[in-house]
Amino acid sequence: MKILKSFWLAAVLLLTAQVSFAQKAPAAAAKGKGPATEVFQIKTSAVCDMCKTRLEKALAYEKGVQQAQLDVPSKVLTVSYRPDKTSPAALRTAVQRTGYDADDQVAEIRAYDRLPDCCKKTNSVHQDAAH
C-alpha cells in the first residue's frame, strides 16, 4: 500500500511539473521577439561590384542591421534594420565612413581617399552618368 501511494504521488508531481513548464514556454518565446524590422533606402555614389561588396560588408557590421543590398545600376542601397538598435541617420553615417556619398551627404574624405580608383567619383563611370 505504501508503494502504491508513493507511485501516485510521484506521478502527480511529474504531471504537475510538465504542465507548469508547458505554460511558461510560449511566454518565453513571445518575450524573445523584438520589434519588427524596417527598410530604408540610401542613394549612394557606388558604381561597381567592388563598391557593392564594400558597402554590404560595412553595413553588416553595424548594430541592428539585418541585411544590406546595393543595386549597382540604380546606386540605391536598401537596408533592413531594427529601429530599436539603429536609425537612418546612423546608417547614412556608416555609408559615409565607408567612403561613399549617402543621399545628399558627402563621403568622409579619409575614407574616400582609401577607395580604389575605380570606385572614386573622378572615375569616368561617374562622369558619364552625370551627362
Buried (B, 14 or more C-beta within 10 A) or exposed (E): EEEEEEEEEEEEEEEEEEEEEEEEEEEEEEEEEEEEBBEBBBBBBBBBEEBBEBBBEBBEEBEBBBEBEBEEEEBBBBBBBBBEBBBBEBBBBBBBBBBBBBEEBEBBEEBBEEBEEEBBBEBEEBEEEEE
